[in-house]
Amino acid sequence: MSPKQDRPGHKTVVSNRRALHDYEVLERFETGIVLTGSEVKSLRGGRGSLAEAYARVRDGEVWLEGMHIPPYEQAMDKRHYDPVRPRKLLLHRGEIQRLVGKTAERGLALIPLRVYFSHGLAKLELGLARGRRQYEKRQVIAEREHRREMEREAGRRR
């Protein structure tokens, strides 16, 4: 599901559009995120960035690193706040074991795709992805342009 088309009850806050260009997403997972109260408030305000973010499995847990959530303006604890601290992701043990196997075997990466609120809870869509080479990126762009041109032409004929 693209970031533009949210499901009912879902509100996308931050999306990583660059990841869809640089990676071929093979599988998607919905994960919870361990956040502080001021981080949730900041995300609800639409602030945050997944540009440099990635996930890794460490000691049987999945951690999100590099996600930037700026401090909430009305928060009391701004002095001790680290906007890019590692954040724990909540997955079932079986899912984590599958991710460990797939990332170790095939050289796949865990890429955060979007952060959204589902029925009041902050969720992260995590993608198991393979990096695209430069020629593959050009090919995907060409296919997309061709598809748009076909739709445009079909619209004119109606």
N, C-alpha and C positions, 0 to 999 in steps of 0.2 A: 504494500500500500504506500503510495507516495505521500510526502509530507503535506501536499496540498489537500489531500482527501482524508480528513480525519474521520474516524468512526464515531458514532454517537457516544457521548460521554468522554471523549478524548479531546484534549486541547494541546496541540503541539506548541512547545515553547521555543526549543532550539533544534535546528536540524543541521546535519553535516552534508550539504549538497556536494561538496568536493569529493567526498568518499565515493559517491556513486559514479563519479567520473574516473577516479583513480583505481577503483577496485571493482571486481566482479563479485557481487554478493551471492554466496551459495546457499546460506541458511540464515534465518533471523530468529533471535531469541528476545523475549520480553523479560526484563530483569527489574528488580527493585533497586533503589539506591539508598545507602545510608547517608543521610544529610542532617545538618543541624537546622534549627528553626529559622535562623536568619538566612541560610542558604535557600530554604524553601521559599521564603518571602521574596528573595531576590529573583528566583526563577519564576515565581508567579508574576513578577513585574516584567517578564520577558527578557531578562538579562542573563547572559551566559554564552559560552562559546565552546564548540567541539572541534575547532580547527586543528589543534595540535594533540587532540586526545587519542588515546589508544587503551586497550584493556590487556591485562596479562594475568595468567594463573600463577599464584604464588602460595606455597604451603597449603594447597587444597582449597584456596579461596580465590575468587576473581576480583581484581582491583582495577578501577578506572583511574588512569593517570593522565595528567595534562589538561583535564577539563577546567576551564576558567569560569568561576562564578564570582562576580564582583561583590564586595561587601554591601549589605543592605544599609541604606542611608540612615534609618532610624534605629539600627542595632546598637546595643551597648558594648559589645565585645569587639570593636573594630581593631583595637591595638594588637590583639592576639590572633587575628584572623589571617589564614593563609588561603588565598583564592584558588591556588592550584594544588591543594593537598590531595593525596591519593584517597579515593572514596571506594568503599567496599560495595560490591554488587551482590545482590541476593538471587541465587539460583539454587535449584535442587541439586543434591549430591550427584545424582546420575547424569544430569546435564553437564556438571563441572567435569566429571570423569570423561565424558564424550569429548568435551572441548580440549582437555589435556591430550587425549589421543590424537585428535585431528590436527591440532596446532603443532604437535611434535612430529608426526609422521609426514604430512604433506607440505609443511611450511606455510600453512595458512595463517592469516592474521585475524585478530579480534578487533573490529572497528565499530565505535559507537556511531549510530546512524541518526538518532534523534532522541530528544528528551521530551516527554509529554506527561500530562496529568490525566490519569484514568480514575474517575470517580473519587477525586480528591487526593490520590496518592501519586507521587512522582515516580515515573517509570522511565527506563532507558531501553531503546531498541538496539540490540547488539547484533552485529552481523559477522558471520564467519565468512571471510573474504579472501580472494586471491588477487594479488596485484596485477594490474594490466600493464602490458608493454606499450610503448609509444604508438606502434603501428595499430595495435588493438584499439587504442583510444580514438585514433583517426577513423578507423572502420566503424566504430559505434556512432561517432558523430555523423558520418556519411549516411549510415542507415537511418538515423533519426531524421536527418534533413530530407531524405528520400520519402520517408513515411509522412512527414508534414506536407511535402509537395503533393503527394498522392491524395491526402485528405483535402487539401486546398482545391485541387482539380475536381475531386468528386463533389465538393460543395458548390463549385461554379456550375457544374452540369445539372444540379437539381433545380 
